[in-house]
Amino acid sequence: MARAAYTLLSLVAFLVVCNARPALITDVPTNYTHVCEPTRFAVQGLKMAEFGYCDSSLSFDMRAKDLVDRMTLEEKVQQLGNFAAGASRLGLPAYEWWSEALHGVSNTGPGTFFDETVPGATSFPTVLLTTASFNQSLWKRIGQVVSSEARAMYNLGRAGLTYWSPNINVVRDPRWGRIQETPGEDPYIVGTYASTYVRGLQDIEGTENITDLNSRPLKVAACCKHYTAYDIEDWMGVDRFHFDARVTEQDMLETFQLPFEMCVKDGDASSVMCSFNRINGVPVCADKKLMQDTIRGDWDLHGYIVSDCDSIEVMVDGHKWLGDTQEDAVSQVLKAGLDLDCGDYYPKSLKKAVMQGQVSEAEVDKSLKYLYVVLMRLGYFDGSRFNSLGKKDICTHENFELAAEAAKEGIVLLKNDNETLPLNSSKYKKLALIGPHGNATKAMIGNYAGVPCRYVSPIEGFSAFGEVKYEMGCGDVACKNDSLIFPAMEAAREADATILVVGLDLSVEAEGRDRVDLLLPGYQNLLINQVSKASKGPVILVIMTAGGVDISFAKESTNIQSILWAGYPGQEGGRAIADIVFGKHNPGGRLPLTWYEAEYANLVPMTSMTLRPIVNPVANLSYPGRTYKFFNGSTVYPFGYGLSYTNFNYKIAPSKTLIKIKLNKYQHCSNLNYEYTDDKPYCPAVLVDDCSCEQEFGIAVTVKNVGKMDGSEVVMVYSKPPKGIKETHAKQVIGFERVFVQAGGETKTKLRFNVCKSLAIVDKKGYKVLPSGLHTIMVGDANVSFFVSVQYYK
């Protein structure tokens, strides 16, 4: 998100906010809960009744207009940086827009801070691991808890109301440094997580269905970022501040745009953040088609658009786009639809741009109104039902338990030979805990994490089950020497069971830092092999990473009985891992991205944005596809993989398998490219925009637990296009649900699918079309499937 150093303006903002109680009402030292309090105005020698923006009988639009109309141009532009300076003559305090809440309230950005009053906030697992639970109700509950802690911190003067989270970029390449922040590689799942988490952050019970969405109250304001086709940090000298993503319209619509569309339309997010990069030569924040026309026009955003921090400066100094001056740049992005600058280019240069006639003051007014309407919806001016939240609502026992639940539901069991896990605590009393993450604390919470309420390390977690002998085996995750391996082997020889906790951390994968390979660093492989050979008892390998690693050697090793992927499991991570190893929780997580073999990193450069395989003998190009939707090579572990301590059987009952669509005389058939033409239908496809898209099909799935342990199963449903269509995906997720089933019991769940949303494809020319023919619907690991036939007729 932000560049390495804060601008001077951001530093000023931080100092202002840090000396304020509450944080957002900064010009008067008295503790007020909202702006429009008569006594607050009286202290400043003002009469609140004279200011229409404080008249709660008026609409938000009218109140915002009244406030903006009272401002001078100089005052207006000073409100359009992330630190809004306020206007004391109007009773308007300063406000810091930049706060973060990716997986807990974070102190990244100047809008939020921790001190003796609020020493920490609940730190949930990083987004990727939470996504691996495939539990939408869990995702929403986390958002609700995070927003409650955020409101409590706001009331205590330690946080803002506008949070630039979540990160919903699709994982295109396994080397990307920010994978931990995202919901994975499937655009539908990413979009579902986005809309669900945003609803958890923003929605206030009883107001979700208000028809005028521009007046719908907000608990806190969320932000979908980074828009769009952004997924490179710094790879082989190419960085995010200079990168020009060359993307086809097909890939844009099918992959990169879908999560943002879902976040805005389904989640009703109140903000979108545009990214640093260019797309096909044009900086995103200056692209009117992507910004004004799409986000605000096609998707009907009810809120504001903000830049990634210092994006306008990057546009001028990094991209050197059109040789822009600062005034040129601010004019371009404002007219493209950028309402708020995380940075200081708007406050410094926008007034001059208006005076020079490069952009109208009316454009400035329009952006300010969007911003103030959001603040009004948040209760910033009038107060809210959340004013009673305080310190008692932060770092509660209930929140700790939810953080632990999220970690346990996300952890993925990758290997379990001979049902080694779960371990019996009465049998395995002496434990060797080995590896650079055996005593992990900060590594468990990843980035954008703030200060956690506490850490429960793996040592603490496993100490609840037996006597723990801890050996690092490596000095850190870099593991640059093997001097600590021998003591680790000695500990394994004496233990009843050995747990190896290895992986990566922010020194390897992080914002601003892409990976160079798909291997564990340094001597970690050697540590794993040597310890597993020396171990007297069973060996459990725990991988703490975001991106996948090639652990084929461990997968095939007979010395390693079980493997768990724990992601970055948050503040309660140590007990979550231990609870799974000793059977207090049955794992049911699934991988939200593909784990490629190491050679993959040598086959395709990160700078290639294409998702489909490329085979071009003339240009001597041969790239594999990306993500499970297009890659058909061998993997270490595939997308959606995950084992359990029990077994499940499926029975399905489709509700409808024939979709007949009558075409009117104005509807035309679209051609598709086929591998063969013998069985080409007379009407291959119809534009989705020309269809009513009202028809649905459904499926009832009965899941039976045929094992001896209670457990949960992720019912994953995929669609596969009719055979023979070229240049489309192999399959795609169209729905999922996590169900809990007692041992020997069964449960039934019903899923419904819109024909257009679930069966449409994007053709090479960028049209979204609904193909005719037999669409395969696969449930689970494709062991159970059925066909849905789409037929067109006149």
C-alpha positions in Angstrom: 0.0 0.0 0.0 2.1 2.9 1.2 5.6 3.8 0.1 8.4 3.2 2.5 8.5 6.7 4.1 5.6 8.9 5.1 5.4 12.3 3.5 5.9 15.3 5.8 2.2 15.9 5.6 1.5 12.4 6.8 3.9 12.9 9.7 2.1 16.1 10.7 -1.2 14.2 10.5 0.2 11.5 12.8 1.3 14.1 15.4 -2.1 15.8 15.2 -4.0 12.6 15.7 -1.8 11.3 18.4 -2.5 14.3 20.5 -6.3 14.2 20.1 -9.1 12.6 22.1 -11.1 11.4 20.2 -8.7 11.0 17.4 -10.7 12.7 14.7 -11.9 15.9 16.5 -8.6 17.6 16.8 -9.0 21.3 17.0 -10.6 21.4 20.5 -9.0 19.7 23.5 -12.3 18.6 25.0 -13.5 15.0 24.6 -16.4 15.2 22.1 -17.9 12.2 20.5 -18.9 13.9 17.2 -18.6 17.2 15.4 -22.1 18.6 15.6 -22.3 19.2 19.4 -23.5 22.7 20.3 -21.0 23.0 23.2 -18.2 22.2 20.9 -19.1 25.1 18.7 -19.7 27.4 21.6 -16.1 26.8 22.9 -14.9 28.1 19.5 -17.2 31.1 19.6 -19.5 29.7 16.9 -23.3 29.0 16.8 -24.0 25.5 15.5 -27.5 26.5 14.4 -26.0 28.7 11.8 -24.4 25.8 10.0 -26.7 23.8 7.8 -24.3 20.9 7.7 -25.2 20.2 11.3 -28.9 20.2 10.7 -29.8 16.5 11.0 -33.3 17.1 9.5 -31.6 17.7 6.1 -30.4 14.9 3.8 -26.7 14.0 3.8 -26.4 15.4 0.3 -27.8 18.8 1.3 -25.7 18.9 4.4 -22.5 18.0 2.5 -23.3 20.7 -0.1 -23.8 23.3 2.6 -20.4 22.5 4.1 -18.6 22.5 0.8 -20.3 25.7 -0.4 -19.1 27.6 2.7 -15.4 26.7 2.0 -12.9 28.8 0.1 -10.9 27.1 -2.6 -7.9 27.1 -0.4 -9.9 25.3 2.4 -11.3 22.8 -0.1 -8.0 21.5 -1.4 -6.6 21.2 2.1 -9.3 18.5 2.8 -8.3 16.3 -0.1 -5.2 14.7 1.2 -5.3 11.7 3.6 -4.8 14.3 6.3 -7.7 16.7 6.0 -6.8 19.9 7.7 -10.3 21.0 8.6 -11.5 24.6 8.7 -11.8 26.1 12.2 -13.9 29.1 11.1 -16.6 26.6 10.0 -16.3 24.4 13.1 -14.8 21.6 11.0 -12.0 19.7 12.7 -9.1 18.0 11.1 -9.5 14.3 10.1 -7.0 11.6 9.2 -8.5 9.2 6.6 -5.8 6.6 6.6 -6.4 3.7 9.0 -6.0 -0.1 8.3 -7.9 -3.2 9.4 -6.8 -6.1 7.2 -7.1 -8.8 9.8 -7.4 -6.7 12.9 -7.0 -3.0 13.7 -3.5 -2.0 12.5 -1.2 0.9 13.3 0.0 1.0 9.6 -0.9 4.5 8.6 -1.2 7.6 10.9 -4.9 7.3 11.7 -4.4 4.6 14.4 -2.0 4.1 17.2 -1.5 2.1 20.3 -0.3 3.3 23.8 -0.9 2.7 27.5 -4.7 3.3 27.0 -5.0 0.8 24.2 -1.9 -1.4 24.1 -3.2 -3.8 21.4 -6.0 -5.1 19.4 -7.0 -8.7 18.4 -4.8 -10.0 15.6 -6.6 -12.6 13.5 -4.8 -14.9 11.0 -3.7 -13.2 7.8 -6.3 -13.1 5.1 -5.0 -16.1 3.1 -5.3 -18.5 6.0 -8.7 -17.2 7.0 -9.8 -17.7 3.4 -8.6 -21.3 3.6 -11.5 -21.9 6.1 -14.0 -21.3 3.2 -16.4 -20.3 5.9 -18.3 -17.2 4.9 -20.0 -16.8 8.3 -16.6 -16.8 10.0 -15.3 -14.2 7.5 -18.2 -11.9 8.4 -17.9 -12.5 12.2 -14.2 -11.4 12.0 -15.2 -8.2 10.2 -17.8 -7.5 12.9 -15.3 -8.0 15.7 -12.6 -5.9 14.0 -15.1 -3.0 13.4 -16.2 -3.2 17.0 -12.6 -2.9 18.2 -12.1 -0.1 15.7 -15.1 1.9 16.9 -14.0 1.4 20.5 -10.5 2.7 19.7 -12.1 5.7 17.9 -14.1 6.5 21.0 -10.9 6.4 23.0 -9.1 8.7 20.5 -6.8 6.0 19.1 -8.3 5.3 15.6 -10.2 6.6 12.7 -13.5 5.5 11.1 -12.2 4.9 7.5 -10.2 1.7 7.0 -8.4 1.0 3.7 -9.0 -2.7 3.8 -9.4 -5.4 2.5 -6.7 -6.2 -0.1 -8.6 -8.1 -2.8 -6.0 -8.6 -5.6 -6.1 -12.0 -7.2 -2.9 -14.0 -6.8 -1.5 -14.4 -10.3 2.0 -15.5 -9.5 3.3 -17.6 -6.6 6.3 -15.3 -6.0 4.2 -12.2 -5.2 5.2 -10.8 -1.8 1.8 -9.8 -0.7 0.0 -13.1 -1.0 -0.6 -13.3 2.7 -2.9 -10.2 2.5 -5.2 -11.6 -0.2 -7.9 -14.3 -0.4 -6.0 -16.3 -3.0 -6.1 -17.1 -6.8 -9.8 -17.6 -7.6 -11.5 -14.4 -8.6 -15.0 -15.6 -7.4 -13.6 -16.6 -4.0 -11.7 -13.4 -3.7 -14.8 -11.4 -4.5 -16.9 -13.4 -2.1 -14.4 -12.9 0.7 -14.3 -9.2 -0.2 -18.0 -8.6 -0.1 -18.5 -10.7 3.0 -15.7 -9.1 5.1 -16.8 -5.6 4.0 -20.3 -6.4 5.1 -18.9 -7.5 8.5 -17.0 -4.2 8.8 -19.7 -1.9 7.5 -23.1 -3.2 8.2 -25.2 -2.1 11.1 -27.9 -4.6 12.2 -31.3 -3.5 11.0 -30.0 -1.1 8.3 -28.7 -3.5 5.7 -31.7 -3.2 3.5 -32.1 0.6 3.3 -33.0 1.4 -0.3 -31.1 4.7 -0.4 -27.6 3.4 -0.2 -26.1 6.9 -0.1 -27.7 7.3 3.3 -27.2 3.8 4.7 -25.4 4.1 8.1 -22.0 2.6 8.4 -20.2 1.0 11.4 -16.8 1.8 9.8 -16.0 2.5 6.2 -14.2 -0.2 4.2 -12.1 0.0 1.0 -11.5 -2.4 -1.8 -7.8 -2.3 -2.9 -5.6 -2.2 -5.0 -7.6 -1.5 -8.1 -6.5 -3.1 -10.5 -4.2 -5.7 -12.1 -1.8 -5.0 -9.3 0.4 -7.9 -8.2 4.1 -7.1 -8.4 6.3 -5.6 -5.8 10.0 -5.7 -6.8 11.1 -8.5 -9.1 14.4 -8.5 -11.1 14.6 -4.8 -11.0 10.9 -4.2 -12.0 9.0 -2.5 -9.2 5.4 -1.5 -8.6 6.2 2.2 -9.0 7.2 1.8 -12.6 5.4 -1.3 -13.8 3.2 -1.2 -16.9 0.8 -4.2 -16.7 0.0 -5.3 -20.3 -3.4 -7.0 -19.8 -5.9 -8.3 -22.3 -9.5 -7.2 -22.0 -10.4 -10.9 -21.6 -8.2 -11.3 -18.5 -9.3 -7.9 -17.1 -13.0 -8.8 -17.1 -12.6 -12.5 -16.2 -10.0 -12.2 -13.4 -8.8 -8.8 -12.3 -12.0 -6.8 -12.3 -14.5 -9.4 -10.9 -13.5 -9.2 -7.2 -13.7 -5.4 -7.3 -17.1 -5.5 -9.0 -18.4 -7.9 -6.3 -16.8 -5.8 -3.5 -18.7 -2.7 -4.7 -21.9 -4.3 -5.9 -22.4 -7.1 -3.4 -20.4 -5.7 -0.5 -21.5 -2.0 -1.0 -18.0 -1.0 -0.1 -17.8 2.8 0.6 -14.3 3.2 -1.0 -12.0 1.9 -3.7 -8.3 2.5 -3.8 -6.5 2.8 -7.2 -3.1 1.2 -7.6 0.4 2.5 -8.5 0.8 0.6 -11.7 -0.1 1.5 -15.3 -2.4 -0.8 -17.3 -1.6 -0.8 -21.0 0.3 2.4 -20.7 -2.1 4.4 -18.6 -1.7 5.0 -14.8 -4.8 3.4 -13.2 -5.5 6.5 -11.1 -5.7 8.6 -14.3 -7.8 6.2 -16.3 -11.4 7.6 -16.6 -12.7 4.4 -18.1 -11.5 2.3 -15.2 -12.3 4.9 -12.5 -15.3 7.2 -13.2 -17.0 5.1 -15.9 -16.6 1.7 -14.3 -16.4 2.1 -10.5 -18.8 5.0 -10.1 -20.8 4.5 -13.4 -21.2 0.8 -14.1 -20.9 -0.4 -10.5 -22.6 2.5 -8.8 -20.1 3.2 -6.0 -21.7 4.8 -2.9 -18.6 6.4 -1.6 -15.2 7.7 -2.6 -12.2 6.7 -4.7 -8.7 7.1 -3.0 -5.2 6.7 -4.4 -2.7 4.3 -3.1 -0.3 6.5 -1.1 1.8 8.9 -3.2 0.3 7.4 -6.4 0.2 10.9 -8.0 3.8 11.4 -7.2 4.6 8.0 -8.7 2.7 9.0 -11.8 4.8 12.1 -12.2 8.2 10.9 -11.1 8.0 7.1 -11.7 5.9 6.7 -14.9 6.7 10.2 -16.2 3.3 9.8 -18.0 2.8 12.5 -20.7 5.6 14.5 -19.1 3.1 15.8 -16.6 3.7 18.6 -14.1 2.2 18.3 -10.7 -0.7 20.5 -11.8 -1.2 18.4 -14.9 -1.3 15.2 -12.9 -3.8 16.4 -10.2 -6.0 17.7 -13.0 -5.9 14.3 -14.8 -6.7 12.2 -11.8 -9.4 14.4 -10.5 -11.2 14.4 -13.8 -10.7 10.6 -14.0 -12.6 10.2 -10.7 -10.0 10.3 -7.9 -11.7 11.9 -4.9 -9.0 11.7 -2.3 -5.2 11.7 -2.5 -3.3 9.6 0.0 -0.4 12.0 -0.1 0.0 15.7 -0.5 -0.3 16.5 -4.2 -3.9 17.6 -4.0 -3.3 19.9 -1.1 -0.1 21.3 -2.7 -1.1 21.6 -6.4 -4.8 21.4 -6.9 -5.5 25.1 -6.1 -3.0 26.2 -8.8 -4.5 23.7 -11.3 -7.9 25.2 -10.7 -6.6 28.8 -11.0 -4.9 27.9 -14.3 -8.1 26.5 -15.7 -6.9 22.9 -15.9 -9.8 21.6 -13.9 -13.0 23.2 -12.5 -13.7 24.0 -8.9 -17.0 22.1 -9.4 -15.0 18.9 -9.8 -13.3 19.6 -6.5 -16.8 20.2 -4.9 -18.1 16.9 -6.2 -15.3 14.9 -4.6 -15.6 16.7 -1.3 -19.3 15.9 -1.2 -18.6 12.2 -1.7 -16.2 12.3 1.2 -18.5 14.1 3.6 -21.5 12.0 2.8 -19.4 8.9 3.9 -18.4 10.7 7.1 -22.0 11.5 7.8 -23.0 7.9 7.2 -20.4 7.0 9.8 -21.9 9.3 12.5 -18.8 11.5 12.5 -21.0 14.6 12.6 -24.0 13.3 14.6 -22.7 10.4 16.7 -23.8 6.8 16.5 -25.1 3.8 18.5 -21.5 2.7 19.0 -20.4 5.6 21.2 -20.6 3.3 24.3 -17.9 1.0 23.0 -14.6 1.3 24.9 -11.6 -0.5 26.3 -13.8 -3.3 27.7 -14.6 -4.3 24.1 -11.0 -4.7 22.9 -8.9 -7.8 23.4 -11.8 -9.8 25.0 -11.7 -13.5 25.7 -14.5 -14.0 23.1 -12.3 -12.2 20.5 -9.3 -14.4 21.4 -11.5 -17.5 20.9 -12.7 -16.3 17.5 -9.0 -15.7 16.5 -8.2 -19.2 17.5 -11.2 -20.6 15.7 -10.2 -18.8 12.5 -6.7 -20.2 12.7 -7.9 -23.8 13.4 -10.5 -23.7 10.6 -7.9 -22.3 8.1 -5.0 -24.7 8.8 -4.7 -27.3 6.0 -3.7 -30.9 6.5 -1.6 -31.8 3.5 -0.3 -35.3 4.5 -1.3 -37.8 7.1 0.3 -41.2 6.4 -1.1 -44.1 8.4 -3.4 -41.7 10.3 -0.5 -40.5 12.4 -2.5 -37.5 13.4 -4.0 -36.7 15.8 -1.4 -37.6 18.4 -2.5 -39.1 21.7 -1.3 -36.9 24.5 -1.1 -39.8 26.9 1.3 -41.6 24.6 3.4 -38.8 23.2 4.5 -36.9 26.3 8.0 -35.8 25.3 8.0 -33.5 22.4 10.8 -32.1 20.3 9.8 -28.8 18.9 12.3 -27.8 16.2 12.6 -25.0 13.6 12.9 -21.3 13.2 9.2 -20.8 13.8 9.0 -23.1 16.9 8.9 -20.0 19.1 7.2 -17.7 16.6 5.5 -14.6 17.8 5.6 -11.6 15.3 6.1 -14.0 12.4 2.6 -15.4 13.1 0.8 -12.1 12.5 2.3 -11.1 9.2 2.0 -7.6 7.9 -0.7 -4.9 8.4 -1.1 -6.4 11.9 -0.8 -3.6 14.4 0.0 -4.7 18.0 -1.7 -8.0 19.0 -3.3 -8.4 22.4 -0.9 -11.2 23.1 1.0 -14.0 21.4 0.5 -17.7 22.0 3.6 -19.3 20.4 4.0 -22.9 19.3 6.1 -23.6 22.4 3.2 -22.4 24.6 0.7 -24.3 22.5 2.5 -27.6 22.7 3.5 -27.2 26.3 -0.2 -27.6 27.2 0.1 -31.2 25.9 3.5 -32.4 27.1 7.1 -31.7 28.0 8.6 -29.6 25.2 12.3 -29.6 24.2 12.9 -26.7 21.8 15.8 -26.4 19.4 15.9 -23.7 16.7 17.7 -25.8 14.1 18.3 -22.5 12.2 19.2 -19.1 13.5 16.3 -17.6 11.5 14.2 -18.4 8.4 17.2 -17.5 6.2 19.0 -20.5 7.8 22.3 -19.6 6.3 24.4 -22.1 8.2 23.9 -25.7 9.5 25.5 -25.3 12.9 22.3 -25.7 14.8 21.1 -28.8 13.0 23.0 -31.4 15.2 21.4 -30.2 18.5 18.0 -30.5 16.8 18.7 -34.0 15.7 19.7 -34.9 19.3 16.4 -33.6 20.6 14.5 -35.6 18.0 16.3 -38.8 19.0 15.1 -38.5 22.6 11.5 -37.4 21.9 8.3 -39.4 21.6 7.3 -37.2 18.7 8.9 -34.4 16.7 7.2 -31.2 15.4 9.2 -29.2 12.8 7.9 -25.7 12.4 9.6 -24.0 9.4 8.7 -21.6 6.6 9.1 -18.0 5.5 8.4 -14.5 7.1 8.4 -10.9 6.1 12.1 -11.0 5.3 11.2 -13.2 2.3 7.7 -12.3 1.3 6.2 -8.9 2.0 5.0 -5.6 0.6 7.9 -4.3 -1.6 9.5 -7.8 -1.7 8.7 -10.5 -4.1 10.2 -14.0 -3.9 12.9 -15.2 -6.2 12.1 -18.9 -6.0 9.6 -21.4 -4.5 11.9 -23.1 -2.1 12.4 -23.0 1.6 15.4 -20.7 2.4 18.9 -21.8 3.1 19.4 -25.1 5.0 15.8 -25.6 6.0 15.4 -28.6 3.7 18.6 -30.1 5.2 17.2 -29.5 8.7 14.0 -31.2 7.8 15.7 -34.2 6.3 18.3 -34.7 9.0 15.9 -34.3 11.9 13.2 -36.6 10.3 15.9 -39.3 9.8 17.1 -39.0 13.4 13.6 -38.8 15.1 12.7 -41.7 17.3 8.9 -41.0 17.0 6.6 -39.7 14.3 7.5 -36.4 12.6 5.0 -33.7 11.9 6.1 -30.9 9.6 4.4 -27.5 10.0 4.8 -25.0 7.2 4.3 -21.3 8.1 4.2 -19.4 4.9 1.8 -17.5 2.7 2.9 -18.5 -0.8 3.4 -22.1 -1.6 6.8 -23.8 -1.3 8.0 -26.9 -3.2 8.2 -29.5 -0.4 8.0 -32.5 -2.8 10.8 -34.1 -0.9 8.8 -34.0 2.4 5.6 -35.1 0.6 7.4 -38.2 -0.6 9.5 -38.9 2.4 8.6 -42.0 4.5 10.3 -40.3 7.5 7.8 -37.5 7.6 4.3 -38.8 8.5 2.2 -35.6 8.5 2.4 -32.1 7.0 0.3 -29.1 8.0 0.2 -25.7 6.3 -0.5 -23.0 9.0 -0.1 -19.9 7.0 0.5 -17.0 9.3 -2.0 -18.0 12.0 -2.3 -14.8 14.1 -1.9 -14.2 17.8 -3.4 -17.5 18.8 -1.5 -19.5 16.2 0.6 -21.6 18.6 -2.4 -23.1 20.4 -4.3 -23.6 17.1 -1.5 -25.7 15.6 -1.1 -27.7 18.8 -4.9 -28.3 19.1 -4.9 -29.8 15.6 -1.9 -32.0 16.2 -3.4 -33.4 19.3 -6.9 -33.8 18.0 -8.8 -31.0 19.9 -9.8 -29.8 16.4 -10.2 -31.7 13.2 -8.7 -29.8 10.3 -10.9 -28.9 7.4 -9.1 -26.1 5.6 -8.4 -26.1 1.9 -5.6 -24.5 -0.1 -6.8 -21.2 -1.6 -4.0 -21.3 -4.2 -1.9 -23.7 -6.2 1.4 -24.9 -4.8 3.7 -25.2 -7.9 6.9 -27.1 -8.3 10.0 -25.1 -8.0 10.7 -25.2 -11.8 7.6 -23.1 -12.4 9.5 -20.0 -11.3 11.9 -20.6 -14.2 9.2 -21.0 -16.8 7.5 -17.7 -16.7 8.5 -14.1 -15.7 6.5 -12.3 -13.2 6.1 -9.4 -15.6 4.0 -11.6 -18.0 0.4 -10.8 -17.1 -1.2 -13.4 -19.3 -3.2 -16.1 -17.5 -3.6 -18.6 -20.3 -0.7 -20.8 -21.6 1.4 -19.3 -24.4 2.9 -21.5 -27.0 4.5 -19.4 -29.8 7.2 -21.2 -31.7 7.9 -18.2 -33.9 8.7 -15.9 -30.9 10.2 -18.9 -29.0 7.8 -18.4 -26.2 6.3 -21.2 -24.1 4.7 -20.1 -20.8 2.5 -22.3 -18.6 -0.9 -21.1 -17.6 -1.5 -19.4 -14.2 -3.8 -20.5 -11.4 -5.8 -23.7 -11.3 -8.1 -22.3 -14.0 -5.5 -22.4 -16.7 -2.4 -24.3 -15.5 -2.5 -28.0 -16.4 1.0 -29.1 -15.3 2.0 -31.1 -12.2 1.8 -29.5 -8.8 3.0 -30.1 -5.3 -0.5 -29.6 -4.1 -3.4 -28.4 -6.2 -5.8 -25.6 -5.4 -8.6 -26.7 -3.0 -6.6 -29.5 -1.6 -7.0 -30.5 2.1 -7.4 -33.6 4.2 -9.3 -34.4 7.4 -9.1 -36.8 10.3 -12.3 -38.3 9.0 -13.9 -39.2 5.7 -17.0 -37.9 3.9 -19.3 -39.3 1.2 -21.5 -37.1 -1.1 -24.9 -37.6 -2.6 -26.3 -34.9 -4.9 -29.7 -34.1 -6.3 -29.8 -31.4 -9.0 -33.0 -29.4 -9.2 -32.7 -28.5 -12.8 -30.5 -29.8 -15.6 -32.1 -28.2 -18.7 -32.0 -24.4 -19.3 -34.0 -23.5 -22.4 -33.7 -19.8 -23.5 -36.0 -18.3 -26.1 -34.3 -15.7 -28.3 -36.2 -12.7 -29.5 -35.7 -11.3 -33.0 -33.2 -8.7 -31.8 -30.9 -11.2 -30.1 -28.0 -12.5 -32.1 -25.8 -15.5 -31.6 -22.0 -15.1 -31.0 -19.4 -17.3 -32.4 -16.8 -19.1 -30.3 -13.5 -20.7 -31.3 -13.8 -24.5 -31.1 -11.1 -27.2 -31.3 -13.3 -28.9 -33.8 -16.3 -27.9 -35.9 -18.2 -31.1 -36.5 -20.5 -30.7 -33.5 -20.5 -26.9 -33.4 -24.0 -25.8 -32.2 -26.1 -23.6 -34.5 -26.0 -20.9 -31.8 -22.7 -21.2 -29.9 -23.4 -18.4 -27.4 -25.4 -15.2 -26.6 -24.1 -12.0 -25.0 -24.9 -12.0 -21.3 -25.9 -8.3 -21.7 -28.7 -9.4 -24.1 -30.1 -12.1 -21.6 -32.5 -11.5 -18.8 -30.2 -13.8 -16.6 -33.2 -14.7 -14.4 -32.9 -18.5 -14.7 -31.3 -20.6 -12.0 -30.4 -24.1 -11.3 -29.7 -25.7 -7.9 -28.3 -28.7 -6.2 -29.0 -30.4 -2.9 -25.8 -32.0 -1.4 -26.0 -34.6 1.3 -22.6 -35.0 3.1 -22.2 -38.0 5.3 -19.3 -38.4 7.8 -18.3 -42.1 7.4 -15.4 -41.8 9.8 -15.0 -41.9 13.6 -14.4 -38.2 14.4 -16.6 -35.1 14.1 -15.4 -32.8 11.4 -16.2 -30.2 8.8 -16.1 -30.4 5.1 -15.9 -27.7 2.4 -18.4 -28.4 -0.3 -16.8 -26.9 -3.4 -18.8 -26.6 -6.6 -17.1 -26.0 -10.0 -18.5 -25.4 -13.5 -16.7 -26.6 -16.6 -17.6 -25.1 -20.0 -18.9 -27.3 -22.8 -16.2 -29.4 -24.5 -14.3 -28.1 -27.4 -14.4 -24.3 -26.6 -10.9 -22.9 -27.0 -9.3 -20.1 -25.0 -11.4 -20.6 -21.9 -10.8 -21.9 -18.4 -10.6 -25.6 -17.5 -13.0 -25.1 -14.6 -14.0 -22.4 -12.1 -15.5 -22.2 -8.6 -19.1 -21.2 -8.7 -20.1 -21.8 -5.0 -18.9 -23.3 -1.8 -20.1 -23.9 1.8 -18.4 -25.3 4.9 -20.6 -27.8 6.8 -20.0 -29.5 10.1 -21.0 -33.2 10.4 -20.8 -35.4 13.4 -19.2 -38.8 13.2 -21.6 -41.2 11.6 -24.1 -38.4 10.8 -25.0 -36.5 7.7 -26.1 -33.0 6.8 -27.8 -31.6 3.7 -27.1 -28.2 2.2 -28.7 -26.6 -0.8 -26.9 -24.2 -3.2 -28.5 -22.2 -6.0 -26.7 -20.7 -9.0 -27.6 -18.0 -11.5 -27.1 -19.3 -15.0 -25.2 -16.2 -16.3 -23.0 -15.7 -13.2 -22.1 -19.4 -12.9 -21.9 -20.6 -16.6 -20.8 -17.5 -18.6 -17.3 -17.1 -20.0 -15.4 -14.2 -21.4 -14.3 -14.7 -25.0 -11.1 -13.5 -26.5 -12.7 -10.3 -27.7 -13.7 -9.3 -24.3 -17.4 -10.2 -24.5 -19.1 -12.0 -21.7 -21.2 -14.7 -23.3 -23.3 -17.7 -22.2 -22.3 -20.8 -24.2 -24.9 -23.3 -25.3 -24.2 -27.0 -24.7 -23.5 -29.3 -21.8 -21.9 -27.5 -18.8 -20.3 -29.9 -16.3 -21.1 -29.2 -12.7 -18.5 -30.8 -10.4 -19.0 -31.2 -6.6 -16.0 -31.8 -4.4 -13.0 -33.3 -6.1 -15.0 -34.1 -9.3 -16.0 -37.5 -7.9 -19.6 -36.4 -8.2 -20.9 -34.4 -11.2 -23.8 -33.7 -13.5 -24.6 -31.7 -16.6 -26.6 -28.6 -17.1 -27.7 -28.2 -20.7 -28.1 -24.7 -22.1 -30.3 -24.6 -25.2 -31.3 -21.6 -27.3 -34.3 -21.6 -29.6 -36.3 -19.0 -31.6 
